[in-house]
Amino acid sequence: MAPAHAYNPTIIGFVEGKGFVSIPLQTARDEYGELPSEYGLVSHGPRRRARKALNLPLGFALLALLRERRNLAETVSRFAEHWGRDFQADFDVDLGPFRRMNDPLALKRLIDKHAVAWEACLGLDVPEHLHRQGLVPLATLRSIPPESLLGKARTILEKKRRNPVHRHEQECLRATLDLISVRQCLEELRTLTGGEITRLGAARLAVHADEIARMLCRLSSSVPLEGSEGLRSVRGQGVEFAFAPRDGSFVALGKEVGDCTADKAMRQVDQDVENIYWTVFSWFLDWNYQILKVYVDGQFVMKVHLLPLLVTGRDGGFVVLGVDAIETTPGFREDTPEGSAALLADKEQIFGRVVQEVRRIAAAMGIVHVFAERFSNTGWVREELTQFPEVFLHVEDIRKIDEMEDVFELGRRLAAATGEGTVRSVFMEFQMRNTQLQRSVASVRGVKAFACIAGDPRAGIPLKRVSGV
């Protein structure tokens, strides 16, 4: 990537009164950026260089809502549902497999099957049960605030379990700890439903399918749960996948990975790369933008940015699943002190599983072509991507469906609802339209080579035309 001071790719956005814009980053900052000091994010000072940033009102409002623990996943989902875009009708693309790993109907059957027993567990008087078992004095239990009871009880029981004095109570302690684990999972599940577990409506179930599956997998580790074997969740074994949830962890992913979307440049592994944390807020509000998290034996090692894109051209257009970025954590890089020799020894196999998963998602959506940006923060990933056939596209032919209008409108509504400023523009950088990441003669003129992960590379611009650009 170009040094930060020279980094000026074309980004996309939506501006009040203008509509969709495709504009150089520095121009966007000059015309539509605002000073972080005006939002109290940094202090004024004679030594501080005034530098405008994009998406500040949007980011300020979003972070405020996240601090209040608002259920933004449902907000984004409801907005997308009423936006009016029907991918199935317009493009013959099913977004269900792009939204979630788990089948909501299968989850509903599983919940209904066990609901009676779970409701009985939720109705259990936990302090009375612990007192009756002789495990914790009733006076101690009554001194604990209700919202802290389960966590405090777990701490007390685990401490007793480690104490040899209580070796004759081990079976009772284990069973009671399992009961508390079940109760904690069910409390979380009940919170999601807004009441009784069986009240999960279809829309809410679809939005939270993967979160519910995660809870049920946790539940199955404490009690037998027939039908849970097919749930897709991170269980800590081998290479596993999960979509990044729309919560506070989403905007912190860059910090966790150490890439250019970290909230501060000082947290990037490559600190000479331009920081683009401002674009994370656009991704968050875009229900058609997913980040696939990759785990190895329970350890988060990689994220893969995905979005359906419309490729236009002289022969009409077609939808591709775009792999906009593949970034690895410091432990999965060869050029960092944290790099894990054990992980890196299996990097080709792990990357192969990632490719299989992306292909699976695309096929389930009904998308034939998967094209990947070949730049990554990680050298070995860039090398792996060179193993795939090249497909050439002009960046102006790569269109984000709805071209940011939906993200702008949702951002405008959220900011208005919070009173945290007025959103008059919103911007996003996605790498597949960025010709400054890896220079070539073709890219200077707007044509880029992508890795053809699935589909036919001949769907792009013929090589002889690229050579003659």
N, C-alpha and C positions, 0 to 999 in steps of 0.2 A: 504494500500500500504506500501511496505517496506520503511524505512527511506532513505533519499536521498543518504547517504554515502554507503548504502548497495544495492542500486538499480542497478541491472545489468541484465536486461532482454535481451533475444535474439531479435534483430531487423532485418529488411530486408533492402536490398539496391541493388544498381547496381554500379559496379566499372569498370572504363575504363580498358580494357585489361583482366578483370576477368569475367565480366558478373554479373549475379545475385548472391548475397551472403546473407546468414543467419548467423548472427554474434552477439556475446555479445556486448552490448552498450559500455562498457568501452574499449573493444578491438577496436571497430570501432573508438572511439574517439582517442585512441592512434595512430592507423595506418593511419586514414584518416581525422582526425580533424585538424582544424587550429586555430590559436590564434586570438581572436576578436581584440586584439590590433593592429594586422597587417592590419586590415581593418578600423582602426580609430574608432571602436565602443566603446572601453574602452581605457584608457590611460595606458602607461607603468608606473610602479612604484615598488619600492623595497618592499612595503607592500602588493602588489597585487599578489595573487597566480595565476600563469600561468595555465590556464585551457583551453584545446582545446574544440572546439565546432564543430558540424557537420553542413553540408549544408551552410557554410558561403558564398561561392561565389554565390550560388543559391539565398540565402536570400538577399544578397547585391544587386544583379541585379534586383530581383523582386521588392524590396522596391524602387529602383531608378525608375523603370518603373511606379510604382503606384504614386510616387510623380509627375511624368510627366503627370498623368491622362491618361495613355495609355489604350485603350480598350482591356484589357487582356482577358476578357471573349470570345471575338471573336478570339483572338489568340489561346487560349486553344482549343476552339471548332474546328477551322480550322485544327489545328494539329491532333486532335483526328479523324476527318473525313478522313484525308489522311493517317492515321497510318496503316490502312488496316485491323483492327479487326472488324468483322461483328458479333455482338452479336446475331442478329436474325438468321443468317445462322449457326453460330457455336454452339449456346446454346439455340436457340428458345426463346430468351429474347428480349423484346422491351425496349430500353433505353429511349424512348420518355417520358413516365410518370416519369422517374427518373431524367430527365433533367429539366422539367418544370411542373408547376401546370396548365397552361392554354393551350388550343388548338390553335396553330398558325393559322389554317385555319379559325376558328371562329373569331379570332382577325382581320384577313385580311378582312373578310366580314363586320365586324363592322367599320373598318377604311374606307373601300370603300364607305360604306353607308353614312358616315358623312363627307367625304373628301372635298366636294365642299364648305360646310359651314365653315369648319375649314380653308381652304385656304383663304377664304374671311376674316376670323378673323385675319389670319397672315398678310394679306395685308393691314389691317387697320392702318392708321397713328395715333398711340396712343397719342402723344403730341397734335396733332390737335384735336382729339376727346375730350381729357380732357379739352383743352382750350375752345372748342365750348360748352361744358357742363357748363362752368363757375366754374369748380372745382379747377383748378390750373392755376396760371398765366403762360402765354406762356414763359415769360422771365425765370421763375423758371425752367420750363421743359427743355428749351434749355441749361441751365447751367449744366444739369445732363449728365454724360457720357452715351452713348447709352447702354452699357452693364449693367449699374446700373439703367436704367430708370424704369423698371417694379417694382423692389424692392423698390426704393425710392418713386415712385408714390403710391404704396400700403401703405407705412408708413405714407405719408401725408394724404391720404384719411382715413385711420383708425383713425388717430389723430382727424381729423375733425368729424368723425362719433361719437367719444366719447364726443365731445364738444356740450353742450346743445344749443349753439348759432346756430348750424346748424341742429336743429331738423326738420326743414321744408324740408331739403334736404336728409333725411334719405333714401328714396326709390331710389333716383338717386345715392347716395353713394353706397348703397348695390348693385345695378345693375352694377355699374362701377367696384366695387371690384370683383364681379363675373367675369366680362369681363377680368380683369387683371389676375385672377386665371386661367381662360381658356387659355389666351394668354401664360402664363408661362408654363402650361402643354404642349401646342402645340409647344412652342419653344423647350422644352426638347425632344418632340417626333420628331420634325424636325431634331434636332441634331443627334438623333439615326439613322435616315434614310440617313443622309448625304445630304439632300436637300429637295425635296418635300415629303410630308407625304405619298403620294401614291407610292413612289418608294421603299418601303420596300420589298426587295427580300426575298425569302423563307428561305435562310440560316440565314440571319440577324434577320428575324422575329422569327425564332425558338430559336436563342440564347437569344434574349431579350424579349421573350413572357411575362414572369412574370413582368418584369420592365414596359413593355408597358401596361399590365393590371393594374398595380399600378397607372400609369399616367391616364388611362382612368377612373379608379374609382375616382380619385381626380377630374377629369373633371366632372363626373356625379354628384358630390356634388354641383357644381356651375350651371350647365345647364342640362336639361333633356337629357338623352342619352339612347335611346331605344336600348335594346339588351345588356346593361351592367350588367344586374341583375345576369347573370351566371358567371361573371368574378370572379376568385379566387384571392383575395388580402386581406391584413390585413386592416379591416375597423374599428377595435376597439370595436368589439362586440363578447363576448364569447371567446371560445377557437379557435384560428386560426393558420394557418401554412404558412410558406414561406421558400423557399430554400435560403440559404445565397448567396448573389450575389458575383461574382468574382471581387471584388474591394477592396479598402483599409479596408472596414469594416470586410472583411473576416479574415484578419490577426490580427485584433483587438478583435476578439470575445473572446479569452481567457482572455484578460484583463477585458472585460465587464462582463464575468461570474465569473472571479476570480479563474479559475482552473489552472491546471499545464501547460496549453498552453499559459498562459499570457506572454507578452514580457519580463517581469522581475519577478523574484521569489517573490519580495516584494509585488507584486500585487495579489498574490495567497491568498485565504482564508486559505488554509492549507499550511503554508510555510515550513513545514518539508518534503513536497513531492517533488521529483525530477522534476525540470522544463524541459519541452520538447518543448519549443517554436520552436526549430529548425525543428520539423516535420511539422509545419503548412505550410511551403513553399512547401513541397512535396504534401500535400493535395491540395493546391491551384492549382497546375499544373496538377492534376489528374482529368480529366473530368469524371472519374468513381468513384469519391468520392464526396459525398454530405453531407452538414450539414443542417438538417431540424431545422428551428427556430420555437419555440412555443411561442405564445402570448396569454395572457388572458386579455380581455378588452383593447387591444392595448399595454399591457405591456409585454416586452420580459422576459420570465421566464425560458426557458430551451432550450438546443440544443441537437439534436440527430444525431450522426454520422452514415452514411449509406454507404455501398459499396457492390456490387455484388462480391461474392467469389465462387471459385470452391473448392468443397470438394471432395477429391479423396479417394480411398480405394480399398479394395479387390474386390468389386463389380462394379468397374468403378468409375464414378464421377457424381456429380450433382451440380447445381448452387443454392446457397442460397443468400438471402438478409441479409447481416450481419449488426447487430446493434452494432457498435464497441464501442460506448460510449453514455451515457446519463448523461448530466451534468446540474445542475440548478444554477441559479443566487443566490447571497447571500439572496435576498428577498424571495426565495423559499426553504430555508433551515431552519431546526429546531434548528441548533446549531450556529446561527449567530445573532448578535444584530439586523441586518436588517430584519430578518425573519418576514414575514407578516402573522399575525394570520388569516386574511380573506382568503388569498391564500391557506395557509396550511390546513384550514378547508375543502377545496374542493380538496385536493391533489389527493385523490383516483379517483374522477370523472375526473379531468384533465388528470391524467395519463391514465385512460381508453380511453379518446379521442385520446391521443397520440398513444396508441397501435392500435386503430382503423385506424388511418391515415397511420401508417407504414404498416399495413396489406393491406390497400387499394392500396398503392403504389406498394407493391409486387405483388398483384393480377393483377394490370394493366400492370405490366411488364411481367406477365406470370410466375412468380416465386412462387412455392408452399411453400417452407420452409423459415421461418424467424427465425434466431437464434440470441440471444442477449448476449453480454458480461454482466456478472452479477455484475461487479464492477462499482461503480459510485462515484463521489465526495460527494454524498448526501446519508445519511443513510436511509432515508425513501424510496428512489428509490431502493436501494439494497434490502430493505424489500419487496417492491412491486414485484421485479423480482423473488423472491423466491416463489411466488404464481403460477408460470408457471411450467409445466412439465420440467424435466431436459433432456437435450440431451448431450451425451458425444462424444467428438471428440478429436483425437490426433492433437496437434497443427501443426505438420509437414504435416498433410493432408489438412490443411486449406491454400489454395493457392490464392494469389492475381493474378488475371488474367493479363497476360503480365509481371508480376513479376518485376515492376519498370523500365523496359527498356524504355517504352514510356516516363515516367516522366524524366528519365535521359536525353534522347535525346532532349526533349523540353527544359529542363533546360540548357543543353549545348548550344543550339542555342540562347536562350535568353541572356545568359551571354556573348556569343561571339558578339551578336549584340550590346550590351550596352558597351562592352569593360571593364566590371567591374570584370574581373578575369576569370579564366578558371574552368569550372565544370568538375571534373574528377571522382566524385562519388556523389551519392545522396542516402539518407537514409530516412526510414519512420518507425515509431513505430505504429503498430495498435494493440489494446489491446487484440483482440481475440487470438493472438498467444503468449500473455504474461502470463507466469505461475507464475509470482511474485506478481500479484495483490491480489489474495486470495489464501493462501496456503492450500493445502490438500495433502494427500498421493498420490492421482492420479496425481495432477498437477506437483508434483516433477518429475514424470516420463513422463511428456509430455501430459497427458490426462486432458482435462478440461471439466467441466460441464457448459453448457450454458442454458439460458432460451429459451424454444421453444415457441416463440410468435405465430407462425403459422406453419402448417405442422405436420409431424409425428415424434415424438422423437425417434421412432425405426429406423429412417434413420441413426442414429449415431451408436456408439459402444454399443452392448448389455451390460446391467448392470452387468451381471455375468462375462463378460470379463473384465470390469473395475475393479470389486472387486478383480479379480485375477491378476491385473497388477503387 
